[in-house]
């Protein structure tokens, strides 16, 4: 990292090469972020399923934080990409600074809320197991201190991705993961002079790693990146620009928040079956996120690609890129389906080894495997919408069909029907519906955009 990195121009050259070159580091960054949780799960799994359940409960509020991150990150990333495509570096710099200013305030507010309402938030899940609840509260309190760095790192990543530089975030997040991997066994199990801290150790390891990544980003954005030769973090706020950024990111943030809250309600329903199923869902969702992160990596790359080309008014290239990207996503979806379905047992055994939990985990992964292709389609479509600055359609689709999971889970999980597996089927069926509706909506949306009229004739 001794040389300044310049943005990548996605408005020319091979489309597939550009998408893959941009997507691979983004996917790598997503896997790195997910690996923080998987590393924690691996070591906490040695403590037992109750410890896994505790981290799973606290993890919902880390997950919920993504909604507030997206409020700033989505608009910042899209506007940086569009300004880059339009060769307007001054605007890109203003957008980046404004997006960071916004996320600082949002993070501080969220941290205060988590600290004040720590106990009632954890007790919402109704596990009736105070050992699990106390571990969850301990984990959540410590993680709260790192929220400012966690929030900022994700917006930093969006800024660099929007410029076409996805390698820098990948490098920094990889360094953070390495530090987390080293610290996890030291703090969780206790090695040398360090006491055994259990789940609190996992939380502390994550906070330290995220702080380190923040310092890497701060140094790079201040001194080593082409866009930010004269970057200042604090300057007179551009209120109209901030409003525009937050307005664009608001639908994505609302969708993510509602999705997480719905998942919390689902987890509460799962909790009625005991602490073990909560741990199973936590581990199963982390394994399934291998599929989600892969698709999301291509979707973010596609969003940056569409954003730059849309900003440059190269609409034919937007359509060509979307169609080629969709073919790649179909292949990823099929592969992920086969992996989760046929590898369910061995994937789950990596994290939880208790005999009573294993069959529950296998059922979870096999049922969720059937929705992976449609999930990949939905995520790719969202990337295209976001790149064009049309963030509302993906949000509407997500909110409507995710909300359907609650009544479906309550009905399907009745003893007369499918029991616990009925909850997993409600997730799979709504994912399938989201993929189908998203694809149809985007097709209609493009046909009704005047700027695509000429390009559609060539396709």
C-alpha positions as CSV (number, residue, x, y, z in Angstrom):
1,X,0.0,0.0,0.0
2,X,2.9,2.4,-0.7
3,X,1.4,3.7,-3.9
4,X,-1.8,5.7,-4.4
5,X,-4.5,3.7,-5.9
6,X,-6.7,5.2,-8.7
7,X,-10.3,4.5,-9.5
8,X,-11.1,1.8,-12.1
9,X,-13.0,3.1,-15.1
10,X,-15.9,0.7,-15.7
11,X,-17.3,2.6,-18.7
12,X,-14.9,0.9,-21.2
13,X,-13.3,-2.4,-21.8
14,X,-14.5,-6.0,-21.4
15,X,-17.6,-6.1,-19.3
16,X,-17.1,-9.6,-17.9
17,X,-13.5,-8.9,-17.0
18,X,-14.5,-5.6,-15.3
19,X,-17.3,-7.2,-13.4
20,X,-15.2,-10.2,-12.2
21,X,-12.1,-8.1,-11.4
22,X,-14.3,-5.8,-9.3
23,X,-16.5,-8.5,-7.8
24,X,-13.8,-10.9,-6.6
25,X,-12.3,-8.5,-4.0
26,X,-15.8,-7.4,-3.0
27,X,-16.8,-11.0,-2.5
28,X,-13.5,-11.5,-0.6
29,X,-14.4,-8.6,1.6
30,X,-17.8,-10.0,2.3
31,X,-16.4,-13.3,3.1
32,X,-13.9,-11.7,5.4
33,X,-16.7,-9.8,7.2
34,X,-18.7,-13.1,7.5
35,X,-15.5,-14.9,8.6
36,X,-15.5,-12.8,11.8
37,X,-18.7,-14.4,12.8
38,X,-17.7,-17.9,11.6
39,X,-14.4,-17.7,13.5
40,X,-16.3,-16.7,16.6
41,X,-18.8,-19.6,16.0
42,X,-16.0,-22.1,15.6
43,X,-14.4,-21.3,18.9
44,X,-17.6,-20.7,20.8
45,X,-18.9,-24.0,19.5
46,X,-16.4,-25.7,21.9
47,X,-18.2,-24.1,24.8
48,X,-21.6,-25.5,23.7
49,X,-24.8,-24.7,21.9
50,X,-26.0,-22.4,24.7
51,X,-23.0,-20.1,24.1
52,X,-23.7,-20.2,20.4
53,X,-27.3,-19.3,21.1
54,X,-26.2,-16.3,23.2
55,X,-24.0,-15.0,20.4
56,X,-26.8,-15.6,18.0
57,X,-29.2,-13.5,20.1
58,X,-26.8,-10.6,20.4
59,X,-25.8,-11.0,16.8
60,X,-29.3,-9.9,15.7
61,X,-28.6,-6.4,16.9
62,X,-25.3,-6.3,15.1
63,X,-27.3,-7.5,12.0
64,X,-29.9,-4.8,12.7
65,X,-27.1,-2.2,12.6
66,X,-26.7,-3.0,8.9
67,X,-30.0,-1.2,8.3
68,X,-28.6,2.0,9.6
69,X,-25.3,1.6,7.8
70,X,-27.2,1.2,4.5
71,X,-29.0,4.5,5.1
72,X,-25.7,6.2,4.5
73,X,-23.7,3.6,2.6
74,X,-26.1,3.0,-0.3
75,X,-26.5,6.6,-1.3
76,X,-22.8,7.3,-0.8
77,X,-21.7,4.3,-2.9
78,X,-24.1,5.0,-5.8
79,X,-23.4,8.7,-5.9
80,X,-19.6,8.2,-5.8
81,X,-20.0,5.7,-8.7
82,X,-22.2,8.0,-10.7
83,X,-19.9,11.0,-10.1
84,X,-16.9,8.9,-11.1
85,X,-18.6,7.8,-14.3
86,X,-19.3,11.5,-15.0
87,X,-15.6,12.3,-14.3
88,X,-16.6,14.7,-11.5
89,X,-14.0,14.0,-8.8
90,X,-14.9,17.1,-6.8
91,X,-18.5,15.8,-6.4
92,X,-17.2,12.3,-5.5
93,X,-15.0,13.8,-2.8
94,X,-18.0,15.8,-1.3
95,X,-20.2,12.7,-1.4
96,X,-17.6,10.6,0.4
97,X,-17.1,13.2,3.1
98,X,-20.8,13.8,3.6
99,X,-21.5,10.1,3.8
100,X,-18.9,9.6,6.5
101,X,-20.2,12.6,8.5
102,X,-23.7,11.0,8.4
103,X,-22.6,7.6,9.5
104,X,-20.6,9.0,12.5
105,X,-23.9,10.5,13.8
106,X,-26.0,7.5,13.1
107,X,-23.5,5.2,14.8
108,X,-23.3,7.2,17.9
109,X,-27.1,7.2,18.3
110,X,-27.3,3.5,17.7
111,X,-24.6,2.8,20.3
112,X,-26.5,4.8,23.0
113,X,-29.7,2.9,22.2
114,X,-28.0,-0.5,22.5
115,X,-26.4,0.4,25.7
116,X,-29.5,1.7,27.4
117,X,-31.8,-1.1,26.2
118,X,-29.4,-4.0,26.4
119,X,-31.3,-6.1,28.8
120,X,-34.9,-5.8,27.4
121,X,-33.5,-6.3,23.9
122,X,-32.0,-9.7,24.9
123,X,-35.0,-10.8,27.0
124,X,-37.3,-10.2,23.9
125,X,-36.2,-13.6,22.6
126,X,-37.9,-15.4,25.6
127,X,-35.4,-18.2,25.9
128,X,-36.2,-18.7,29.6
129,X,-32.5,-19.5,30.1
130,X,-30.7,-16.9,32.1
131,X,-27.3,-18.4,31.4
132,X,-27.9,-17.7,27.7
133,X,-29.4,-14.3,28.4
134,X,-26.5,-13.2,30.6
135,X,-23.9,-14.3,28.0
136,X,-25.8,-12.5,25.3
137,X,-26.0,-9.2,27.3
138,X,-22.3,-9.4,28.0
139,X,-21.4,-10.0,24.3
140,X,-23.7,-7.1,23.2
141,X,-22.3,-4.6,25.7
142,X,-18.8,-5.1,24.4
143,X,-19.7,-5.2,20.7
144,X,-21.6,-1.9,21.2
145,X,-18.3,-0.1,21.8
146,X,-17.0,-1.1,18.4
147,X,-20.1,0.1,16.4
148,X,-18.6,3.4,15.4
149,X,-15.7,1.6,13.7
150,X,-17.9,-1.1,12.3
151,X,-20.3,1.4,10.7
152,X,-17.5,3.6,9.3
153,X,-15.6,0.6,7.8
154,X,-18.7,-0.4,5.8
155,X,-19.1,3.2,4.4
156,X,-15.4,3.4,3.7
157,X,-15.8,0.1,1.7
158,X,-18.7,1.6,-0.2
159,X,-16.7,4.7,-1.2
160,X,-13.8,2.6,-2.5
161,X,-16.2,0.2,-4.3
162,X,-17.9,3.2,-6.0
163,X,-14.6,4.3,-7.3
164,X,-13.9,0.9,-8.7
165,X,-11.2,0.1,-6.2
166,X,-12.5,-3.0,-4.4
167,X,-9.0,-4.4,-3.6
168,X,-8.1,-1.9,-0.9
169,X,-11.2,-2.8,1.3
170,X,-10.4,-6.5,0.8
171,X,-6.8,-6.0,1.9
172,X,-7.7,-4.1,5.0
173,X,-10.5,-6.4,6.0
174,X,-8.3,-9.4,5.5
175,X,-5.7,-7.9,7.9
176,X,-8.5,-7.4,10.4
177,X,-9.7,-11.0,10.1
178,X,-6.1,-12.3,10.6
179,X,-6.0,-10.2,13.8
180,X,-9.4,-11.6,14.9
181,X,-8.4,-15.2,14.2
182,X,-5.3,-14.7,16.4
183,X,-7.3,-13.0,19.2
184,X,-10.3,-15.4,19.3
185,X,-8.6,-18.5,20.9
186,X,-6.5,-16.2,23.1
187,X,-9.5,-14.3,24.6
188,X,-12.2,-17.0,24.4
189,X,-10.3,-20.0,25.8
190,X,-7.6,-18.0,27.7
191,X,-4.0,-18.5,26.7
192,X,-0.9,-17.4,28.6
193,X,-1.5,-14.3,30.7
194,X,-5.0,-13.8,29.2
195,X,-7.9,-15.1,31.3
196,X,-10.7,-17.3,29.8
197,X,-13.4,-14.8,28.8
198,X,-15.8,-17.0,26.8
199,X,-18.3,-15.1,24.6
200,X,-17.1,-11.8,26.0
201,X,-13.6,-12.7,24.6
202,X,-15.2,-13.2,21.1
203,X,-16.8,-9.8,21.3
204,X,-13.6,-8.1,22.4
205,X,-11.6,-9.7,19.7
206,X,-14.0,-8.4,17.1
207,X,-14.0,-4.9,18.4
208,X,-10.1,-4.8,18.4
209,X,-10.0,-6.1,14.9
210,X,-12.6,-3.5,13.6
211,X,-10.7,-0.7,15.3
212,X,-7.6,-1.8,13.5
213,X,-9.4,-1.9,10.1
214,X,-10.7,1.6,10.8
215,X,-7.2,2.9,11.3
216,X,-6.1,1.3,8.0
217,X,-9.0,3.0,6.1
218,X,-8.3,6.4,7.8
219,X,-4.7,6.3,6.8
220,X,-5.5,5.3,3.2
221,X,-8.3,7.7,2.6
222,X,-6.3,10.6,4.1
223,X,-2.9,10.0,2.5
224,X,-2.9,7.2,-0.1
225,X,-5.8,7.4,-2.4
226,X,-6.1,9.4,-5.6
227,X,-9.5,10.8,-4.9
228,X,-8.6,12.0,-1.5
229,X,-5.4,14.0,-2.1
230,X,-6.9,17.0,-0.2
231,X,-9.6,15.0,1.8
232,X,-10.8,16.6,5.0
233,X,-13.1,14.6,7.3
234,X,-14.7,17.6,8.9
235,X,-15.7,20.5,6.8
236,X,-18.8,22.6,6.3
237,X,-21.7,20.1,5.9
238,X,-23.4,19.9,2.5
239,X,-26.9,19.6,3.8
240,X,-28.7,19.2,0.5
241,X,-26.2,16.5,-0.5
242,X,-26.6,14.7,2.9
243,X,-30.4,14.8,2.4
244,X,-30.0,13.3,-1.1
245,X,-27.7,10.6,0.2
246,X,-29.9,9.6,3.1
247,X,-33.0,9.8,0.9
248,X,-31.5,7.4,-1.6
249,X,-30.3,5.0,1.1
250,X,-33.5,5.2,3.2
251,X,-35.5,2.5,1.3
252,X,-32.6,0.0,1.6
253,X,-32.2,0.8,5.2
254,X,-35.9,0.4,6.0
255,X,-35.9,-2.9,4.1
256,X,-32.9,-4.2,6.0
257,X,-34.3,-3.0,9.4
258,X,-37.7,-4.6,8.7
259,X,-36.0,-7.8,7.5
260,X,-33.9,-8.0,10.7
261,X,-36.9,-7.3,13.0
262,X,-38.9,-9.9,11.1
263,X,-36.0,-12.3,11.6
264,X,-36.1,-11.5,15.3
265,X,-39.8,-12.4,15.5
266,X,-39.0,-15.6,13.6
267,X,-36.2,-16.3,16.1
268,X,-38.7,-15.7,19.0
269,X,-40.9,-18.4,17.4
270,X,-37.9,-20.6,17.1
271,X,-37.1,-19.9,20.7
272,X,-40.3,-21.6,21.8
273,X,-38.6,-24.8,20.8
274,X,-35.7,-24.2,23.2
275,X,-32.2,-22.7,23.1
276,X,-30.7,-25.4,20.8
277,X,-32.8,-24.5,17.7
278,X,-31.7,-20.8,18.2
279,X,-28.1,-22.0,18.0
280,X,-29.0,-24.1,15.0
281,X,-30.5,-21.2,13.2
282,X,-27.6,-19.0,14.0
283,X,-25.0,-21.4,12.6
284,X,-27.2,-22.4,9.7
285,X,-27.7,-18.8,8.6
286,X,-24.0,-18.2,8.8
287,X,-23.3,-21.2,6.6
288,X,-26.1,-20.1,4.2
289,X,-24.5,-16.7,4.1
290,X,-21.7,-18.2,2.1
291,X,-24.2,-18.2,-0.8
292,X,-25.6,-14.8,0.1
293,X,-22.2,-13.2,0.3
294,X,-21.1,-14.6,-3.1
295,X,-24.2,-13.2,-4.7
296,X,-23.9,-9.9,-2.9
297,X,-20.4,-9.5,-4.0
298,X,-21.4,-9.7,-7.7
299,X,-24.4,-7.4,-7.0
300,X,-22.3,-4.7,-5.4
301,X,-19.9,-4.9,-8.4
302,X,-22.9,-4.8,-10.7
303,X,-24.2,-1.8,-8.9
304,X,-20.9,0.1,-9.3
305,X,-20.7,-1.0,-12.9
306,X,-24.3,0.2,-13.6
307,X,-23.7,3.4,-11.6
308,X,-20.6,4.4,-13.6
309,X,-22.1,3.6,-16.9
310,X,-25.5,5.1,-16.1
311,X,-23.7,8.3,-15.0
312,X,-21.8,8.2,-18.3
313,X,-25.1,7.7,-20.2
314,X,-23.9,4.4,-21.7
315,X,-27.2,2.7,-21.4
316,X,-26.5,-0.1,-23.9
317,X,-23.5,-1.1,-21.8
318,X,-25.7,-1.1,-18.7
319,X,-28.1,-3.6,-20.3
320,X,-25.3,-5.8,-21.7
321,X,-23.6,-5.9,-18.3
322,X,-26.8,-6.8,-16.5
323,X,-27.5,-9.7,-18.9
324,X,-24.0,-11.1,-18.6
325,X,-24.0,-10.7,-14.9
326,X,-27.3,-12.5,-14.6
327,X,-25.9,-15.6,-16.3
328,X,-23.1,-15.7,-13.8
329,X,-25.5,-15.4,-11.0
330,X,-27.6,-18.3,-12.3
331,X,-24.5,-20.4,-12.2
332,X,-23.7,-19.3,-8.6
333,X,-27.2,-20.1,-7.5
334,X,-27.2,-23.6,-8.9
335,X,-23.8,-24.3,-7.3
336,X,-24.9,-23.0,-3.9
337,X,-28.0,-25.1,-4.0
338,X,-26.0,-28.3,-4.6
339,X,-23.4,-27.4,-2.0
340,X,-25.9,-26.7,0.8
341,X,-28.2,-29.6,0.0
342,X,-25.5,-32.4,-0.4
343,X,-23.0,-30.9,2.0
344,X,-25.4,-30.1,4.8
345,X,-24.1,-32.6,7.4
346,X,-20.4,-31.8,7.0
347,X,-20.9,-28.1,6.8
348,X,-22.9,-28.0,10.0
349,X,-20.5,-30.3,11.9
350,X,-17.8,-27.7,11.6
351,X,-19.5,-25.5,14.1
352,X,-21.9,-27.6,16.3
353,X,-21.1,-31.2,17.2
354,X,-23.8,-32.0,19.7
355,X,-25.9,-35.0,18.5
356,X,-29.3,-33.4,19.3
357,X,-28.4,-30.3,17.2
358,X,-27.1,-32.0,14.1
359,X,-30.3,-33.3,12.5
360,X,-32.0,-29.9,13.1
361,X,-29.1,-28.3,11.3
362,X,-29.2,-30.7,8.4
363,X,-32.9,-30.0,7.9
364,X,-32.3,-26.3,8.0
365,X,-29.7,-26.3,5.3
366,X,-31.5,-28.7,3.0
367,X,-34.7,-26.7,3.1
368,X,-32.9,-23.4,2.6
369,X,-30.9,-24.8,-0.3
370,X,-33.9,-24.9,-2.5
371,X,-34.2,-21.1,-2.5
372,X,-30.6,-20.2,-3.3
373,X,-31.0,-19.7,-7.1
374,X,-33.9,-17.3,-6.6
375,X,-32.1,-15.5,-3.8
376,X,-29.2,-14.9,-6.2
377,X,-31.6,-13.5,-8.8
378,X,-33.2,-11.1,-6.3
379,X,-29.8,-9.8,-5.1
380,X,-28.5,-9.2,-8.7
381,X,-31.6,-7.3,-9.6
382,X,-31.2,-5.1,-6.5
383,X,-27.7,-4.3,-7.6
384,X,-29.0,-3.0,-11.0
385,X,-31.8,-1.0,-9.3
386,X,-29.3,0.6,-6.9
387,X,-26.8,1.4,-9.6
388,X,-29.5,3.4,-11.4
389,X,-30.4,5.2,-8.2
390,X,-33.9,3.4,-8.0
391,X,-33.7,2.0,-4.5
392,X,-37.4,1.7,-3.8
393,X,-38.4,-1.4,-5.8
394,X,-36.0,-3.8,-4.1
395,X,-37.1,-2.4,-0.7
396,X,-40.8,-2.9,-1.4
397,X,-40.2,-6.4,-2.6
398,X,-38.1,-7.2,0.5
399,X,-40.5,-5.7,3.0
400,X,-43.7,-7.3,1.5
401,X,-42.4,-10.9,1.2
402,X,-40.3,-10.9,4.3
403,X,-43.3,-9.8,6.3
404,X,-45.2,-12.8,4.9
405,X,-42.7,-15.0,6.8
406,X,-44.3,-14.4,10.2
407,X,-47.9,-15.7,9.5
408,X,-46.5,-18.4,7.3
409,X,-44.1,-19.5,10.0
410,X,-46.9,-19.5,12.6
411,X,-49.1,-21.6,10.4
412,X,-46.5,-24.0,9.0
413,X,-44.9,-24.7,12.4
414,X,-48.0,-25.9,14.0
415,X,-47.8,-29.4,15.4
416,X,-50.4,-30.6,12.9
417,X,-48.2,-29.5,10.0
418,X,-44.4,-29.3,9.9
419,X,-43.3,-28.2,13.4
420,X,-39.9,-26.5,13.5
421,X,-39.2,-27.2,9.8
422,X,-42.3,-25.2,8.9
423,X,-40.4,-22.1,10.0
424,X,-37.5,-22.9,7.6
425,X,-40.1,-23.5,4.8
426,X,-41.6,-20.1,5.3
427,X,-38.2,-18.6,4.7
428,X,-37.5,-20.6,1.6
429,X,-40.9,-20.1,-0.1
430,X,-40.8,-16.3,0.4
431,X,-37.2,-16.2,-1.0
432,X,-38.4,-18.0,-4.1
433,X,-41.2,-15.5,-4.5
434,X,-38.9,-12.5,-4.1
435,X,-36.6,-13.7,-6.9
436,X,-39.4,-14.1,-9.3
437,X,-41.1,-10.8,-8.6
438,X,-37.8,-8.9,-8.6
439,X,-36.8,-10.2,-12.0
440,X,-40.3,-9.3,-13.5
441,X,-40.3,-5.8,-11.9
442,X,-36.9,-4.9,-13.3
443,X,-37.8,-6.1,-16.8
444,X,-40.9,-3.9,-16.8
445,X,-39.0,-1.0,-15.1
446,X,-36.3,-0.9,-17.8
447,X,-38.9,-1.1,-20.6
448,X,-40.6,2.1,-19.3
449,X,-37.4,4.1,-18.9
450,X,-37.0,6.5,-22.0
451,X,-33.2,6.4,-21.9
452,X,-33.2,2.6,-22.6
453,X,-35.6,2.8,-25.5
454,X,-32.9,2.8,-28.2
455,X,-30.8,0.2,-26.4
456,X,-33.7,-2.2,-26.0
457,X,-34.0,-2.3,-29.7
458,X,-30.5,-3.8,-29.9
459,X,-31.2,-6.4,-27.3
